[in-house]
Amino acid sequence: APEVALQQAGLEMDNMVDITREMFTVTREYVTAPKHKKKLFDRINHLEDITDNIEEEMINFITIVLTGSVSRGQSARSYGLMRMADEIESIADALQSFSIYRSRLFKRNEDISPEAWADMLSFFDDVAIYFDRLTKARERDADTDEYKALIADSKQLRKMGKDMRERHLDRLRAGECQAVTAQTYSDMFMSLQHIKNHTVNYVEAHAGL
């Protein structure tokens, strides 16, 4: 029955979110390590592969459900779940990219300034907390007003990101940061911005906003 199938798909979505939560933890552990740790790096790549596979399986599964007789509400939920799976997979992909950019610094024996790291990790933590707040709102089935308030909070993260970028440009102008590592810093920063955006898209898909 379509309803049972959609409940199963919802449980798979919970699984994807849990795996992505673990990716946040392992990614932070990897990027703050004093040197490249292959075990952590491999774990991040493995978790990303799992989210990739779950997304593919979910889309195939829901597509089959949609070929049957479904109500308008079930159809809307089906498309919402497919979009949510795509957004979560994109977040996992961005976390993998973030760790790859860090590995680039490890391999070249380069680093960004302590001030730049402080900014980066602070923004990483804020984005991780935001992801947690929005995904947990879905788990407890929050109402539309709460979702709208949570989505509005993304403006604060955008402002923090803008301020962080300005500080980075100030450090570059003052010669406190190497130009060679500036591109990697920018790439890591953009990965976090993508995660924030995909998190908003995820909850919008769930709430039908």
KOLLO-485810 format. One line per 4 residues: their letters; for each residue x negated, y, z of C-alpha. Coordinates in nm, 4 decimals, m for minus. Each point is the difference from the previous one (the first is absolute). Layout:
BEGIN
a = X/Y/Z ~ ...
This chain:
BEGIN
apev = 0.0000/0.0000/0.0000 ~ m0.1295/0.3527/m0.0806 ~ 0.0388/0.1206/0.3610 ~ m0.2170/m0.2811/0.1407
alqq = m0.2564/0.0586/m0.2776 ~ m0.0170/0.3730/0.0829 ~ m0.0486/m0.0800/0.3697 ~ m0.2909/m0.2276/m0.0978
agle = m0.1468/0.2784/m0.2137 ~ 0.0332/0.2357/0.2992 ~ m0.2019/m0.2437/0.2143 ~ m0.2694/m0.0102/m0.2685
mdnm = m0.0029/0.3802/0.0104 ~ m0.0609/m0.0193/0.3787 ~ m0.2897/m0.2354/m0.0745 ~ m0.1501/0.2441/m0.2528
vdit = 0.0213/0.2835/0.2543 ~ m0.1695/m0.2123/0.2706 ~ m0.2838/m0.0911/m0.2383 ~ m0.0439/0.3673/m0.0925
remf = m0.0097/0.0944/0.3698 ~ m0.2849/m0.2477/0.0423 ~ m0.1715/0.1585/m0.3015 ~ 0.0044/0.3400/0.1757
tvtr = m0.1699/m0.1570/0.3045 ~ m0.2635/m0.1956/m0.1944 ~ m0.0702/0.2925/m0.2357 ~ m0.0651/0.2351/0.2915
eyvt = m0.2283/m0.2574/0.1613 ~ m0.1909/m0.0410/m0.3278 ~ m0.0486/0.3700/m0.0802 ~ m0.1170/0.0852/0.3551
apkh = m0.2510/m0.2888/0.0163 ~ m0.3680/0.1012/m0.0008 ~ m0.0642/m0.2108/m0.3119 ~ 0.1846/m0.2003/m0.2665
kkkl = 0.1768/m0.2944/0.1630 ~ 0.0816/m0.2568/m0.2666 ~ 0.2490/m0.1904/0.2164 ~ 0.2135/0.3119/0.0550
fdri = m0.0320/0.1116/m0.3627 ~ 0.1045/m0.3458/m0.1243 ~ 0.2954/m0.0002/0.2418 ~ 0.1259/0.3323/m0.1425
nhle = m0.0223/m0.1365/m0.3551 ~ 0.1730/m0.3235/0.1035 ~ 0.2885/0.1891/0.1661 ~ 0.0420/0.2174/m0.3092
ditd = 0.0205/m0.3145/m0.2150 ~ 0.2735/m0.1366/0.2278 ~ 0.2107/0.3184/m0.0299 ~ m0.0489/m0.0144/m0.3767
niee = 0.1288/m0.3590/m0.0116 ~ 0.2959/0.0698/0.2309 ~ 0.1044/0.2996/m0.2112 ~ m0.0081/m0.2103/m0.3177
emin = 0.1963/m0.2838/0.1628 ~ 0.2574/0.2421/0.1440 ~ 0.0617/0.1709/m0.3332 ~ 0.0398/m0.3358/m0.1767
fiti = 0.2312/m0.1247/0.2763 ~ 0.2186/0.3137/0.0047 ~ 0.0177/0.0071/m0.3804 ~ 0.1506/m0.3506/0.0117
vltg = 0.2493/0.1164/0.2676 ~ 0.1052/0.2881/m0.2262 ~ 0.0802/m0.2377/m0.2872 ~ 0.2792/m0.1450/0.2171
svsr = 0.3200/0.1573/0.1231 ~ m0.0893/0.2823/0.2390 ~ 0.1967/0.2904/0.1442 ~ m0.0952/0.3615/m0.0642
gqsa = m0.1432/0.0235/0.3538 ~ m0.2050/m0.3168/m0.0443 ~ m0.1304/0.1294/m0.3327 ~ m0.1093/0.3302/0.1633
rsyg = m0.1727/m0.1909/0.2837 ~ m0.1736/m0.2260/m0.2527 ~ m0.1468/0.2915/m0.1953 ~ m0.0909/0.1717/0.3285
lmrm = m0.1918/m0.3094/0.1169 ~ m0.1890/m0.0229/m0.3292 ~ m0.1022/0.3649/0.0244 ~ m0.0975/m0.0442/0.3665
adei = m0.2175/m0.3016/m0.0869 ~ m0.1726/0.2086/m0.2678 ~ m0.0644/0.2862/0.2454 ~ m0.1430/m0.2312/0.2694
esia = m0.2247/m0.1686/m0.2564 ~ m0.1206/0.3463/m0.1083 ~ m0.0847/0.0825/0.3648 ~ m0.1982/m0.3244/0.0324
dalq = m0.1758/0.0865/m0.3266 ~ m0.0923/0.3473/0.1304 ~ m0.1382/m0.1490/0.3246 ~ m0.2120/m0.2370/m0.2076
sfsi = m0.1255/0.2963/m0.2067 ~ m0.0805/0.1911/0.3208 ~ m0.2212/m0.2896/0.1169 ~ m0.1639/m0.0306/m0.3447
yrsr = m0.0968/0.3701/0.0131 ~ m0.1505/m0.0610/0.3456 ~ m0.1921/m0.2997/m0.1335 ~ m0.1421/0.2305/m0.2681
lfkr = m0.1578/0.2127/0.2750 ~ m0.1325/m0.3110/0.1773 ~ m0.1607/m0.1364/m0.3181 ~ m0.1638/0.3326/m0.0875
nedi = m0.1073/0.0538/0.3593 ~ 0.1793/0.3353/m0.0089 ~ 0.2351/0.1615/0.2474 ~ 0.2262/0.2984/0.0471
spea = m0.0535/0.2455/0.2856 ~ 0.1269/m0.0803/0.3537 ~ 0.2496/0.2887/m0.0344 ~ 0.1293/m0.1442/m0.3281
wadm = 0.0367/m0.3433/0.1613 ~ 0.1874/0.1482/0.2961 ~ 0.2463/0.1646/m0.2401 ~ 0.0350/m0.3133/m0.2140
lsff = 0.0663/m0.2348/0.2923 ~ 0.2415/0.2427/0.1613 ~ 0.1986/0.0189/m0.3255 ~ m0.0196/m0.3796/m0.0399
ddva = 0.1462/m0.0465/0.3495 ~ 0.2775/0.2531/m0.0631 ~ 0.0939/m0.1730/m0.3275 ~ m0.0055/m0.3418/0.1751
iyfd = 0.2286/0.1313/0.2774 ~ 0.2338/0.1483/m0.2629 ~ 0.0147/m0.3342/m0.1835 ~ 0.0820/m0.1723/0.3289
rltk = 0.2757/0.2488/0.0886 ~ 0.1732/m0.0285/m0.3376 ~ m0.0229/m0.3786/m0.0320 ~ 0.1235/m0.0478/0.3585
arer = 0.2953/0.2300/m0.0722 ~ 0.1049/m0.2473/m0.2710 ~ m0.0483/m0.2960/0.2356 ~ 0.2432/0.1449/0.2540
dadt = 0.2360/0.1210/m0.2762 ~ m0.0174/0.3731/0.0787 ~ 0.2676/0.2357/m0.1303 ~ m0.0320/0.2306/m0.3008
deyk = m0.0635/0.3122/0.2106 ~ m0.2999/m0.1631/0.1681 ~ m0.1424/m0.1066/m0.3365 ~ 0.0383/0.3555/m0.1320
alia = m0.1779/0.1374/0.3099 ~ m0.2832/m0.2516/m0.0399 ~ m0.0389/0.0856/m0.3682 ~ m0.0106/0.3723/0.0900
dskq = m0.2930/m0.0791/0.2339 ~ m0.2092/m0.0831/m0.3076 ~ m0.0337/0.3779/m0.0564 ~ m0.2049/0.0206/0.3192
lrkm = m0.2315/m0.2736/m0.1299 ~ m0.0294/0.1836/m0.3323 ~ m0.1054/0.3169/0.1840 ~ m0.2552/m0.1944/0.2063
gkdm = m0.1399/m0.1471/m0.3205 ~ m0.0231/0.3442/m0.1591 ~ m0.1830/0.1411/0.3064 ~ m0.2361/m0.2964/m0.0021
rerh = m0.0818/0.0582/m0.3660 ~ m0.0696/0.3692/0.0669 ~ m0.2415/m0.0906/0.2813 ~ m0.1769/m0.2415/m0.2342
ldrl = m0.0404/0.2701/m0.2654 ~ m0.1365/0.2369/0.2680 ~ m0.2595/m0.2636/0.0975 ~ m0.0980/m0.0456/m0.3645
rage = m0.0381/0.3764/m0.0502 ~ m0.2101/0.0217/0.3160 ~ m0.2218/m0.2859/m0.1206 ~ 0.0971/m0.2137/0.2994
cqav = 0.1208/m0.2826/m0.2237 ~ m0.1796/m0.1754/m0.2837 ~ 0.1584/0.0564/m0.3403 ~ m0.0747/m0.3649/m0.0879
taqt = 0.2291/m0.1289/0.2796 ~ 0.2656/0.2677/m0.0552 ~ 0.1657/m0.2036/m0.2767 ~ 0.0281/m0.3065/0.2253
ysdm = 0.1487/0.2163/0.2769 ~ 0.2522/0.1374/m0.2494 ~ 0.0884/m0.3515/m0.1222 ~ 0.0540/m0.1228/0.3577
fmsl = 0.2123/0.3042/0.0784 ~ 0.2165/m0.0582/m0.3097 ~ 0.0553/m0.3637/0.1031 ~ 0.1467/0.1228/0.3302
qhik = 0.2207/0.2517/m0.1841 ~ 0.1292/m0.2819/m0.2222 ~ 0.0805/m0.2122/0.3079 ~ 0.1997/0.2870/0.1507
nhtv = 0.1936/0.0515/m0.3248 ~ 0.0741/m0.3701/m0.0487 ~ 0.1196/m0.0225/0.3628 ~ 0.2539/0.2763/m0.0687
nyve = 0.1079/m0.1757/m0.3219 ~ 0.0404/m0.3281/0.1918 ~ 0.2419/0.1426/0.2544 ~ 0.1878/0.1993/m0.2672
ahag = 0.0532/m0.3248/m0.1939 ~ 0.1311/m0.1721/0.3121 ~ 0.2312/0.2837/0.1054 ~ 0.1161/0.0695/m0.3559
l = m0.1116/0.3640/0.0208
